[in-house]
Amino acid sequence: MKLYLNGHNYKYAAEQMLLTLFPGERPEYPDAPPLPGEDALLLRLSVGPRQVTAHAVLTYGGAVYSRYARAPAPGPEAGRLEQDRVLQRVLKNAFYRAGTDALGREPPWGALTGVRPVKLPTRDLERGLTVREAERRLRELYHVSAPRRRLALDCAQASLAAKGSLAPGDVSLYVGIPFCPTRCAYCSFISADAGRSLHMLEPYLDALCREVRAAGAALRRGGRRVRSVYFGGGTPTTLSAPQLDRLMGELEEAVDLSACVEYTVEAGRPDTITAEKLAVLRTRGCTRVSVNPQTMEDHVLRAIGRAHTADDIRRAWALVREAGFPYANMDLIAGLPLDTVEGFRRSLDQVVAMAPENVTVHTLALKKGSRLMAEGGGLPSPGEVSAMLDYAWETLRGAGYTPYYLYRQKYMSGGFENVGWCRPGGESLYNICMMEELHTILSLGAGGVTKLIDPGAGSLVRLSNPKYPKEYIDHIDAIVAQKEDITWPIS
């Protein structure tokens, strides 16, 4: 769609709303005016001493839609960040109103864009607003639907509880294992097919253990306390039991884990789970594992490239329960190719019957680099995905689960979200801290992105590792040096 900005240069705000309302469109900024009847948006901003006004004139499908949005002008005491927030919100609202007039419907998250919608009600509650007042702001300022308002507020309260459990200097540790048995059709993560990459596993572990030792030294130097550890990927249990034992042993020796309250290892793929590996995880202190079926429908598993069946999932789950982990999670995805509303319901019912402490319900996102993005086809409609999520919410709440963290992604079916649900006391501290950016996340391994967060100053510094395993191995000297040079935020 052709975009014309007048009185401002907030391209990102306009593009985010374009993606929310018209996900198939891409922004263009032409020099020439649009042709008569051509799809285009003129987005004006006027800033007066008392009021800011945005005017959106949208031409879509041959019709013209004109809408305004206004807000009190930020006072001279407001900082640049607050001024930007107000101006962008007004621009988005004007575009949103014209766009929803053209479409004849409103998206579930209203005019909210970005991946972290929980930050808004969390900030409101911290400022002393009541739950009802925070809910009203989501409704009036951002047009968020009633179910999503409740979802956001539930997660905001979990975020505040997690924040209250943290002390200055607390951090979380992420360890990335970018290998999987096969590559799923929806996946765009930096992960290697283990069947083709066995020759890299040992060199990768050698490099990763070096980074683990450097991270331990950096943590000691900064006086940091590790509160949670998370092994992700990829699929960490692609590693053999001896390899897992070696890595977790290195971590135990290099890093003081005496204050760690949560140690998670994603054992996501059931075809990588064995009793021997689970015994290693328990011996080395792991308290939480994930078994991620994504679906319990065998034909859907085949469609997404999984080399296992629903029976394999049940077998793996039995092994996890026998191993005695205090917490276990299962993931499902709404919107997978060849799935139906009825099939998703069957999957969820089976997962709930297994009684995991946590259930994460993702919405399929078509990611660049995934096979699904290239091929498409056979995907449920946004209406069907909505019905899947509605059933998940009703069923999980009825079974005693509550939502505790959520996030959104680009190109997500229906503009929905990913939500983590838990039984009372089963919240994952790492998931909340990572998604809500409550404290520093020190990330190790290929594709790891360290976030050095200073909550008091509101600052965030990112340090990125190379994405691919070979690149990571080749540059391990520089990666170790970067860990040695970390300057910790004052907190």
Order of alpha helices (4+ residues) and beta strands (2+ residues): beta-alpha-beta-beta-beta-alpha-alpha-alpha-alpha-beta-beta-beta-alpha-beta-alpha-beta-alpha-beta-alpha-alpha-beta-alpha-beta-alpha-alpha-beta-beta-alpha-beta-beta-beta-alpha-alpha
